């Protein structure tokens, strides 16, 4: 199976050569509906402009049997399938091309033949003679830097490709095993960034005991010039990452690469750490539902709180272990994560189990009401991981920890995952519980059941107790204040705010109590013009006062009176207990 890729303005032209030995019987030609690691059906077939078969220099029409499948009749000779893709998805998941760069994500690009995913696949990249190709995919022949090889289709689509013109990229060698390429907006890359990423990679390889033997063994005699590639697209309003076997696609803003912009710089390093950790935890140790997946249907799993949540716990922890951040900065990251969960009501309405299962229909399809009803398996999963880590440490006197569990699962499920003779297996919730007991001698079934299957209203995660046990002070600031609880867009004329358009309404705020709706246009509060921060319109109000709101809804001007009520909120502040710090050294040594 051989693909040939060409670039043309906003399009990718792709041909798929299929030898006749695979065409004795009729086959089904498919386009993936999602990209692994991003849990939403994206139906990449929607980007196909033209598709047909070439046989004896004649075009033969392909007949669709579903929105992502075509019927391929039996042939007694080799054929070529020609198709064109529209490529303007400037994200980490799809295909994008302009005059400076081309990003190719395999799942969004390459058709496959059902039942033939396990045969070798090759890729030739054409008409890019004056461009540079950046990928961790192996060369088919080291003499030809535009021909690539994959053992099977799953491997082919797990190696994204960035193609750039000469002056529109920066490629930097991190160490002997890792490289990073920056494309998009040009920025100066400080050497401290590269050193920090090198330290993160070192600490994670040390953690998984892969420092000496982490060469990519998937390719046999085929070659690659690196073990891991960070593909980084730089531009305003960009953020995100997607993991792959030996690379990641990242998006970040120029100011996040400025080491003096501390918070955003830490965010970028955390993104690198997160996606790199996935090399072990998701790409090799993975849920059973992800083994031999169908690319035409959702992969329902209850375990995203383990695979994304635990990764979100370890990504920041490795920033600290790699000395990229101070202990105080690390505690602030935990603090910010806790506050992001408890700022909204979603954790009281959706359990981590349900959050994982509903990822395909809720997390990746947010609505204006999502923060009121949904729980993030990233943030609350990371908080559960913290609780689980500290619980195990506390009850085994630091003999065991979550590290013990993750390393145990790596050795059991992940280290040899892609070996030719390995029967690939994944994790289930039941096997996760069993393996915890095997490696720590603790039976945590009841505890984890309550943490995973209950909402915060039913079972609160005991992070306060465990943090305080490990000499972390937790100060809870309770605030009673008047708050609209709105997210809105300001409508500005002549540099003055004329009104606001409501985009989100959070439970128990004044906007919720006033029965405002998404799309309402508020033009005055208490007969006064709208302030830049509309909470400032309430500075002179107190509990029980009457508030006059004037707004447009469906072309009708509405005036409403609402009683002013305080909203109670909690803010958690973490700090080191300087009088007692022996226990924290057992955790953050």
N, C-alpha and C positions, 0 to 999 in steps of 0.2 A: 504494500500500500504506500503510494508516494504522493505527497502533496507538493504543489508548486505555488508559491505566493508572489504576487506582483502588487505594486502600489500604483494607484491612479487617482490623483486629486483627492476627493473625499471617500474613495472606495478602495477596497481590497479585492483583487481578482485572484481567485483560487481555482486550481485544477486538482482533481483527485484521480490518479491513475490506478486502475484496478486490474490485476492480471486475470486472465480467463479462468485459471484454476479455482478462483473464488466465486465464479459466476455460473457454475453448473446448474444451480437451482436459483429460483427467484429469491431476492433478498429485500430487506427493508433498509432504506437509507434514512438516517436520523440526524437531527441537530439537537444538541443539549438544550434543556429548558432552564438550567441554572448553572452557576459556576461553583465548584466545591469551595466551602468556606464562607459562602454568602447564602444565607438561608431564605431565599425568595425565588420564586419562579419568574424568570426574566424573559423566557421565550425568545431566544436569540434568533430563531427563524424569521422573526419579524424584520430583520435587517437584510434578508436575502432579496436582491432585486431581480436577478435572472438566474435560472438553473436549467441545465439541459445535459444530455449525454452526447458525446462525440463518438460515432462509429463509422469507420471507413470515410472519414471527413464529412460525414453527414450529421446534422443536428437531429436528435430524437428527444421529443418532449417527455418530461417526467411527470407522472400523475401523483398528486397528493392523496394520501389516505388519512392524514390528520394534519393539524397545523404545524407539526414538527417532524412529520414522516412522509416519505415518498416510496412508491412501489418501484423496485428495480427488477426488471424481467431477467430471465436467464439469458446468457450470451455464450457463444462458443468462441469468442475472441476477446482480446484485451479491449477495455473501454476507458474513456476519460470523461469524468463529470466536471463540467465547467459551471462556476457560479460566482456571483458578484455580491459583496457585502457593503452596505453603507457603514462607515466607520467614523462616527462623531460622538462616541460616548466617552467623555473626558472624566473617567472614573478609574478605580483600580480593577474593575470587573469586566469591562468591555473593550472594544477596539476603538482606537482614535488615530487619526492621521491629519497632518497639515504639512506645510512646506518645510518644517524643521524636524519633525519627529513622527514616528509611527509606533504605536503600542499594540501588540498582538497578544490577546489572551486566547489560549487554545480552545477553551470551552465555548467561547463566543465566535470562534472562527471555523473550526474543522468539523465537517460532517463525519459520521462514522456509519459503518454497516453493522447492523445488529447481528450478533453472534460471531463477529470477526474482530472484536476489540483486542483480542489477545495475540494477534499476529504482529510482526514488526512493522513499524511505521517510520517513514523517512520524510524529510521536509527539505525542499530546495527554495531558497529565497532569491528571486531574480530582480533585475533592473534596479538594484541598489548599489551599483558599482562604486559610486563616490560617497556612500553612506557607511556608517559603522554599526555593526550588529552586536547587541549586548544580550547575552542569555547564558544560563547555566546548562542548557541542553547540550548534549555531547555532539561533537563533530562526527559525521560519518567517515570523513577522511581528513586528516590533519592538513593536507595540502589544499583543501577547498573549504574556506571559512564561511561558505554560504550553504553547505549541505550538512544536515543534522539527522540524528538517529534516535529512535525511542524503541524500547523493547515491546511496547504495546500502546494502545490508544490512551489509557489512563495516564501513562507517563508523558506522552506527547502533550496533553493538555495541561500538565502540571508544571510546565516550564514557560513562563511568559517571555516575550521577546520585545526588546526596545531597539528601534533602529533610528539613528540620528545622523544628521549632517555633521560635517567636520567641526564647525565652530559652535555647535549647539549642545554640547555635553561636556561634563567633567567626569572622568573615570579615575578613581583613586584606589590603589591597593591598600587594603586595611592591614593585612598580614599575608602569610603564604597561602591561606585557605579562603580568604574573604576579600571581595571587592565591592565597591559602591559606585554607582553611576548616578549623576545628577543631570536632569534635563528639564527644559522649560525655562523659566525665568533665571537669568544669570545672577549668581550670588557668590561672594567670596567664602570659601570653605575653610574655616579655622582648623588648624591641626588638632586642637583639643577635641573637636567633634569626632575626628577619625580615631583618636586615641581612646576616647570614651567608648565608642562602638567596639573597638578591639578588646577593651577590658570586659565589656558585656559578653561578647562572644566567648572569651576565655573562661569567664566564671560559669557560664551555662554549660560549656563543654566539660569543665571540671566537675560540675554538679552531676552530669549524666555519665561521667567516666568515659568520655569519647575524645579526650585530647590526643591520644596516640593512635586511635583507630577510627577516625571519622571520615576517612576517604569515601567518596561516593562509589559504591561497589556495584551499582546497577547496570553499568554499561559494558562490562567485560572488556573487549579489546578497544572499544570506542573511547575517545578522549574528550576531556573538557579542560579549559585552562584555569579552572577555579573549583572550589567546593561549594561556595555560596555567594550569591549576588544580591545586593540590595539595589533594586531599581527605584529611584526616587524622582518623582515629578514635582517640580517646584512651581507654585503659582499662587496668586491671591485667592482666598476663600477655598483653598484646597485642604482636605485632611482625610486621612483614612489609610488603611492597609489591608492587604490580603495575603495570606500565607500560601506557600507552595513548598514542594519537597526540598529544593535546594536554592530557593530564592524567595523574595517577597517583592510585591509592588506597593510602594508607599506614595502618598501625596502629602505635601506639607507646604507651609507658607514661607516666604523669604525670611520673615522676622523670627521664625522658629529656629533658623540656622545661625542666628546671632547669639553668641554665648553670653552676651550682656543682657539679653532679654530672658531672664532666668526661667520664669514660669513656662514660657512657650518652648524654650530650649529643652527643659526637662520633659515636656510633653512629647517632643520629637524623639528624644532618647527612649522614653517609655514606649513609644510606638515601635521603634526598632527592636527593643527588648521583647515586646509582646509577640511580634510576628516571628522573631527568631526562635523563641521558646516553642512556638507551634511546630517547628521542624521535628521535634520529638513528640510533642503533646498535641495531637490531632492528625499530623501527617503520618505518624507511625503508631503511636498508641492512640486508638480511636474508638468511637462507639461501634458496637456490633452492627448497627444499622448502616454504617458507612462502608462496610465490607462488600465488595462486588456490587457497587451501587447501580441503580437505574438512573440514567440522566434525563428521564422523561417524567419522573414523578418526585414529589417531596420525599425526603428521608426523615421520617418522624423519629425523634429520639427524645428521651427524658433527661439526657445527660449534658446539655449545653452548659449548665451551671458548673459541671466538672471541667469541661474542656475549654470553655471560654472564661468561666469564673475563676478557676484555678490559675489559668494563664494570666488573668488580670491581677491576681494576687502576686504571682511571681515576677511579673514584668517590673514592677516598682521595687520589689525586694532585691532584684538583681542590679538595679541602679545603685542601691545602697552597698551591696556586696562588691560591686565593681568600683566603688569610691567615686561614683559620678555625682552623688548627692550626700549631704550630711544626714546624721540621725534625725535632727530636727526637721529637715526637709522631708525625710521619709515619713515621719509621724504626721506631718501636715498632709501628705498624700493620702494616708489612711483616714485622717480627719475629714478631708474634702470628700472622700468616697462615702463615708458615713453620712455626712450632711446632705450629699446629693440624693441619697436614698430617702432620708426622712424629711426632706423639704416638701415632697409631694405625697399624695395619698395612695399611689399605686401599690406600694408594698403591703397595704392593708387589704387589698382586693385580689391579688394574684400570687400564687405560690411559685417557688422556683421550678417545681415540676411542671406546672402549667405554662410558665414562661418559656421553658424549653420546647415543649410540645407546640406551643402557639407561635414560635418564632416565624414560621412561614407566613402566618396570616396577621400577626400583630407587630412584632418588633420591627420588621423591615417594611411595614406598611403603617407608619404612625398616623394618627389622626389628631386634631386639636385637643381631643379628650384623653390621649394616651397616658399622659403623666398622672392623670387622676385614677387610672384603672390598671396600668401595667407595671410589672416589675422587670427590671433589667437583669438577665442572667449573668451579665458582665459584672455590674457593680455589686449586686447583692450576692452573686456567686463568689466574688472576691472576699466579701465580708464573711460568708460562710467558711471559705477556705482559711481565713485568719482564725476564726473560732475553732475550727477543726484542728489546725496546727497547734494552737495554744492549749486546747483541751488535751490532746495527745501528750504534749510536753509536760503539762501539769500532772497528769495521771501516770506518767512513767518516769518522773523526775528527770526529764530531758533525755532519757535513753532513746526514745523514739519521737517522731514528729511527722508532719505531713511530708517532709522530705523523704522519710523512710518509705512512705506509701507510694509516692510518685516514682522514686527510683526502683522500687520493687516492681511496679507495673511496667516500667520501661524495660527492665530486664526480661520480664515474662512475656510481654506482648509486642514491644517495639524494636528492640535492638536488631533482631533478624527479620523484621517485618517484610522487607523487600528481597530477601534471599530467595533464590530460585526454588529451593527445596522446602521453603516454609509454607505451611498451611496457615493462611492469614486468619486470625481471629481478633475480635474486638471485645470491648467491655460492655457489660450490662450493669444495671443498678445492683442486681443480686450478686454478680461476681465482684463488683466493687466492694460491697459490704464484706463478702467472704475474704477478699484479699487484704482488707484492712485488718481483720482478725488474724490472718495468717502471719502478717509481718509485724504486728504490734501486740498481739495477744489480747487486744481490747475488743469487746463486742459493743459496737456503736450503732446497732440496728435501730433501737428505739430512739436514740438521740437524733440520728440523721433522718429518720422517718418524720420526726416532728419538725425538724428544721426545713426539710425539703418539701413536704406535702402540705404544710400549713402556711397561712399568711401571717404577717406580723401581729395581727389582732389575735390570732390563735396561739402562736408561739413566737416569742421575741428571741432573736439571736442574742446570746449572752456575752456580747463583746465587751460590755462594761466590766463584768466580773473578771474576765480573763485578762484584759489589758491591765487592770489594776493589780491582778496577781503578779504580772510581770513588770511591776514597778513603773507603769505608765499612769500618770494622773489624767483623769477624765473629768473635765469641768463642764457641767451642763448649764448653759445660759438659757433661761426661759424668758421669752419675750412676749408681752401682750401689747400688740400694736394694731393700729388701723391700717389695713392693707387691701388694696383693690383686688389683688390676686389675678392680674391680667397680663397677658402678653399682647402687644399692640404695635401697629405701624403708625408713625406720626405723618400727618398730611401737612406739608409745609408750603407756604406761599409767601414770597418776598422775605424769606429767612424767618418767618414767624409760623409757629404751630397753629394751624387753623382748627384741627380736629384730630382725633385718633380713630383708627379702624381696628376693632378688636379681632385678634387672631386666635387667642387661647384664653380659656377661663378656668382657673384653678379652684378646686372645691374649698368652700368655707371662707373665701375672700368676699369683699363687698360686691364685686361683680357677680359672683354666684348668688349672693343673697338678694341682689337687685334684679335677678332674672334677666341679666343681659345675655345677648346671643352673639355667636361668631358672626362677624360682618357688620354688627352695629357700628354706627359712626357717631361718637360722642363729641359734642361741640361745646358744651359748657358744664361746669360743676359748681353748684351754689351760685349760679349766674356770673361766674368768673371764667375768663379764658383758660384754656387747657395749658397746664405747665408741661415742661419737658418731661419731668417725672410726675405723673398724675397723683402720686401719693403726696406730693407737695401741695396739692389742692386741698388736702385734709389736715394741714399742719395745725390749724386752730380748732379742729373738731375734737370732741371727746365722746366717751361712751354715752349712748342714748340720744345724741344729737340727730337731727333730721337733715339728710343730704338731698339736695335737689339735682337731678341729673337730666340733661336735655340731649337727646340723641335722635338720629335718623335710623329708621328700619323700614325696608321695603318702600322707600319714598314717602314715608309718613314720619312727621315730626312728633316725637313722644317725650312727654315729661313724666318723670317718676320720682317719688319720694321714698327714701329707704333709711331705716334707722341705723346709725353708726354703731358697729360692734367691733370689739377687739378680737383679733385672731391670735391664738396662742401658738407659738413656734418654739422649737428647741434647736440650739446650736451646740455641737460638741466640740470641745477644745482639748487637744491632747498635748501633753508635755512629759518630760522625764522627771520622775521622782528622784531628785538628786541625793536624797538621804539614803535611799535603798536602790541600788542598781545592780546587784548581783544576779538577780533573776533575768533581767533584760539581756545580760551577756550570754545567758544560756540560749536565748532565742536569736538575738542579733549579734552573734559573735563574729 
